[in-house]
Amino acid sequence: MNVLEVANLNKYFNEPVRNQVLKNVGFQVERGEFVAITGKSGCGKSTLLYLLSTMDTDFEGSIMIDGEQMKGKTNRWLAAFRNRHIGFVFQFHYLLPEFTSLENVMLPARKLGEYPVGEIEQRAMQLLKLLNVDGQALKRAGLLSGGQQQRVAISRALINDPLIVMGDEPTGNLDSANGATVFGLFKELAIERKQTVLVVTHDEDFARRADRRIYMADGSILDA
Ligand SMILES: Nc1ncnc2c1ncn2[C@@H]1O[C@H](COP(=O)(O)OP(=O)(O)OP(=O)(O)O)[C@@H](O)[C@H]1O
């Protein structure tokens, strides 16, 4: 079953001049696939991922996630859908700096409101532990190193057990041991939990070991 179906996707930026950044992009991803999106700097990878994450709604074409069309939905609907189904690890973490790591990880689950706080806290601690950052649980996120913040952000992305995990350079700030932990975790999500993982990366080793690789060049997909 396809979790993601992208068809005839075009994206334009209008500043400073009108520029077509994605050109008729189309591909499909099955449930439980681990996909790496690669390509030269500026080819449109982050733009694509941002659209797929439903955070940018300004596009032409079709993005279907879990059988739902993302085009034309209200921001409120998209925010609820995103919180429930998509875990996203940004290139810049966007953790709330005044909140502790633990509070940051718990936030999407508290927003969802499906589980008691105690259960959410327990699960958040498990994720922080899995990512070797449980020692920082009670520290304010703004005081952590870049790599620690990255691992907290990954924990936060996984708290609601999302259908799709999307990452923009998720191992970018990590040393090789922590990078390998994250890779192993993503692989496990895909194989054991049938979660779909979609990662933009410049890390050749990471890309090579994914189930599938999507190459982009100048706003188009070369091989899907
Ligand atoms: N908000 C914006 N306004 C105008 N142009 C933009 C905007 N964001 C991105 N672009 C342009 O879109 C193109 C694709 O950018 P994008 O960030 O998607 O590339 P990328 O492949 O992710 O690059 P990198 O690997 O360096 O992160 C670039 O030419 C960039 O300058």
The ligand as an SDF file (V2000), in Angstrom:
LIG
                    3D

 31 33  0  0  0  0  0  0  0  0999 V2000
   11.7900   30.9200    0.4230 N   0  0  0  0  0  0  0  0  0  0  0  0
   12.4290   30.9020   -0.7390 C   0  0  0  0  0  0  0  0  0  0  0  0
   12.2910   31.9270   -1.6230 N   0  0  0  0  0  0  0  0  0  0  0  0
   12.9100   31.9100   -2.8130 C   0  0  0  0  0  0  0  0  0  0  0  0
   13.7080   30.9030   -3.2330 N   0  0  0  0  0  0  0  0  0  0  0  0
   13.8880   29.8580   -2.4100 C   0  0  0  0  0  0  0  0  0  0  0  0
   13.2710   29.7990   -1.1230 C   0  0  0  0  0  0  0  0  0  0  0  0
   13.6280   28.6230   -0.5400 N   0  0  0  0  0  0  0  0  0  0  0  0
   14.4350   27.9960   -1.4140 C   0  0  0  0  0  0  0  0  0  0  0  0
   14.5970   28.7280   -2.5300 N   0  0  0  0  0  0  0  0  0  0  0  0
   15.3850   28.3490   -3.7180 C   0  0  0  0  0  0  0  0  0  0  0  0
   14.9220   27.0870   -4.1520 O   0  0  0  0  0  0  0  0  0  0  0  0
   15.9770   26.2820   -4.6280 C   0  0  0  0  0  0  0  0  0  0  0  0
   15.9600   24.9420   -3.9040 C   0  0  0  0  0  0  0  0  0  0  0  0
   16.2690   25.1440   -2.5280 O   0  0  0  0  0  0  0  0  0  0  0  0
   16.2680   23.9380   -1.4920 P   0  0  0  0  0  0  0  0  0  0  0  0
   16.5590   24.5180   -0.1520 O   0  0  0  0  0  0  0  0  0  0  0  0
   15.0250   23.1500   -1.6500 O   0  0  0  0  0  0  0  0  0  0  0  0
   17.5190   23.0720   -2.0040 O   0  0  0  0  0  0  0  0  0  0  0  0
   18.2390   21.7980   -1.3550 P   0  0  0  0  0  0  0  0  0  0  0  0
   18.3880   20.8080   -2.4430 O   0  0  0  0  0  0  0  0  0  0  0  0
   17.5150   21.3810   -0.1330 O   0  0  0  0  0  0  0  0  0  0  0  0
   19.6420   22.4300   -0.9690 O   0  0  0  0  0  0  0  0  0  0  0  0
   20.6860   22.0360    0.2160 P   0  0  0  0  0  0  0  0  0  0  0  0
   21.1600   20.6600   -0.0910 O   0  0  0  0  0  0  0  0  0  0  0  0
   21.7480   23.0620    0.0820 O   0  0  0  0  0  0  0  0  0  0  0  0
   19.9280   22.1320    1.5230 O   0  0  0  0  0  0  0  0  0  0  0  0
   17.2490   27.0820   -4.4090 C   0  0  0  0  0  0  0  0  0  0  0  0
   17.5860   27.7030   -5.6360 O   0  0  0  0  0  0  0  0  0  0  0  0
   16.8640   28.1160   -3.3900 C   0  0  0  0  0  0  0  0  0  0  0  0
   17.6030   29.2950   -3.5500 O   0  0  0  0  0  0  0  0  0  0  0  0
  1  2  1  0
  2  3  1  0
  2  7  2  0
  3  4  2  0
  4  5  1  0
  5  6  2  0
  6  7  1  0
  6 10  1  0
  7  8  1  0
  8  9  2  0
  9 10  1  0
 10 11  1  0
 11 12  1  0
 11 30  1  0
 12 13  1  0
 13 14  1  0
 13 28  1  0
 14 15  1  0
 15 16  1  0
 16 17  2  0
 16 18  1  0
 16 19  1  0
 19 20  1  0
 20 21  2  0
 20 22  1  0
 20 23  1  0
 23 24  1  0
 24 25  2  0
 24 26  1  0
 24 27  1  0
 28 29  1  0
 28 30  1  0
 30 31  1  0
M  END
$$$$
